[in-house]
């Protein structure tokens, strides 16, 4: 007699790698705003002002081809602005519900890939002095502090990462 094992509920699907970011479309604007607001809102109380990405002209950034999104639905995004001698990482945002899933790491890696695709030798970015989580994170990924500068109401650390 053959005994079949007891039936078990199907196991949940294994987590999938986040994939490659794609260029944002106009239809992504609500998600771009929502993810940006959710990611930066916790900093308002700490820094005493709305972080600049919350007030960015997202429609103009998307129209210019500077916004890349990740996830379905969108859970992360990066705003990349090419300059003559570097790629400026203007903003990176991961929805709090997606923290710890590797989206931020994927977006940082994508920024490097994009800079290389464009033939740019380095990435530059800045972060608010009171966003200490970011100030700990960027050096772990090879970014070096260039300067600390006050721009209007924002006290920022400026970073660069040569891609060599």
C-alpha positions in Angstrom: 0.0 0.0 0.0 1.3 3.5 -0.9 0.7 6.2 1.6 0.6 9.7 0.3 2.0 12.4 2.5 -0.6 14.7 4.0 -1.4 17.6 1.8 0.1 20.8 2.9 -0.8 24.3 2.0 1.4 25.7 -0.8 4.4 27.4 0.4 4.6 31.2 -0.3 6.6 32.2 -3.3 10.3 32.9 -2.7 11.2 36.6 -2.7 12.2 37.7 -6.1 15.1 40.0 -6.8 13.9 43.5 -7.3 14.8 43.6 -11.0 16.1 46.6 -12.9 14.7 50.0 -12.5 12.8 51.4 -15.5 12.3 54.9 -16.8 9.3 56.4 -15.1 6.2 57.3 -17.2 3.7 60.1 -16.6 1.3 57.4 -15.3 3.8 56.7 -12.5 3.5 60.3 -11.1 1.1 59.4 -8.3 3.4 56.6 -7.2 6.5 58.8 -7.5 4.9 61.4 -5.3 3.6 58.8 -2.8 6.9 56.9 -2.4 8.9 60.2 -2.1 6.5 61.6 0.5 6.5 58.3 2.5 10.3 58.0 2.4 11.1 61.5 3.4 8.2 62.4 5.7 9.8 60.9 8.8 12.6 63.5 8.5 10.4 66.6 8.7 10.4 66.7 12.5 14.1 65.9 12.8 15.4 68.5 10.3 12.6 71.1 11.0 11.7 71.5 7.3 10.3 69.5 4.5 13.1 67.6 2.7 13.6 69.1 -0.7 12.6 66.0 -2.7 9.1 66.2 -1.2 8.7 69.6 -3.0 10.4 68.7 -6.3 8.7 69.1 -9.6 8.2 65.4 -10.1 6.3 65.9 -13.4 9.2 67.9 -14.9 11.7 65.3 -13.6 9.7 62.5 -15.2 9.3 64.4 -18.4 13.0 65.0 -18.6 13.8 61.3 -18.2 15.5 61.7 -14.9 13.3 59.4 -12.8 13.7 55.6 -12.7 11.3 53.5 -10.7 11.5 50.0 -9.2 8.8 47.5 -8.3 5.2 46.8 -9.3 3.7 48.6 -7.7 6.4 51.2 -7.5 8.2 50.8 -4.1 11.4 52.7 -4.9 12.9 55.4 -7.2 16.0 57.3 -8.0 16.3 60.7 -9.7 19.5 60.9 -11.8 20.6 64.1 -13.6 23.5 63.8 -16.0 26.0 66.7 -16.0 29.1 67.2 -18.2 31.5 65.5 -15.8 29.3 63.5 -13.4 25.9 61.9 -12.7 24.0 63.8 -10.0 22.0 61.5 -7.8 19.3 64.0 -6.9 17.1 61.7 -4.8 16.7 58.1 -3.8 13.5 57.0 -2.1 12.3 53.6 -0.9 8.8 53.2 0.6 9.1 52.4 4.3 7.1 49.1 3.7 10.0 48.0 1.4 12.9 48.8 3.8 15.2 45.9 4.1 14.4 44.3 0.8 17.4 45.4 -1.2 15.7 48.1 -3.2 17.9 50.9 -2.0 21.0 48.9 -2.8 19.6 48.0 -6.2 18.9 51.7 -6.9 22.5 52.7 -5.9 23.9 50.0 -8.1 21.7 51.2 -11.0 23.0 54.8 -10.5 26.5 53.4 -11.1 25.5 51.4 -14.1 23.7 54.5 -15.6 26.7 56.7 -15.0 28.9 54.2 -16.8 26.4 53.9 -19.7 26.6 57.6 -20.1 30.4 57.6 -19.9 30.4 59.7 -16.7 33.4 59.1 -14.4 31.7 59.8 -11.0 28.4 60.1 -9.1 27.7 63.1 -6.8 25.0 63.5 -4.3 24.2 65.2 -1.0 22.3 64.5 2.1 21.0 66.5 5.0 23.4 66.6 7.9 20.6 65.4 10.2 19.9 62.3 8.0 22.6 60.4 9.9 21.4 57.0 8.5 22.4 58.2 5.0 25.7 59.6 6.3 26.5 56.1 7.6 25.3 54.4 4.5 27.0 56.2 1.6 30.6 55.6 2.8 29.9 51.9 3.0 29.1 52.0 -0.8 32.3 53.9 -1.6 31.1 57.5 -1.4 33.5 60.1 0.1 32.6 63.4 1.7 33.7 66.3 -0.4 32.3 69.1 1.8 29.7 70.3 4.2 27.7 73.3 2.9 24.6 75.2 4.0 22.3 75.9 1.1 19.4 78.1 2.3 17.7 76.2 5.1 19.5 72.9 4.3 22.7 71.8 6.0 24.1 69.2 3.6 27.0 66.8 3.3 28.2 66.5 -0.3 29.6 63.2 -1.5 31.3 61.8 -4.6 32.1 58.3 -5.9 34.7 58.0 -8.6 33.8 55.1 -10.8 37.4 54.4 -12.1 
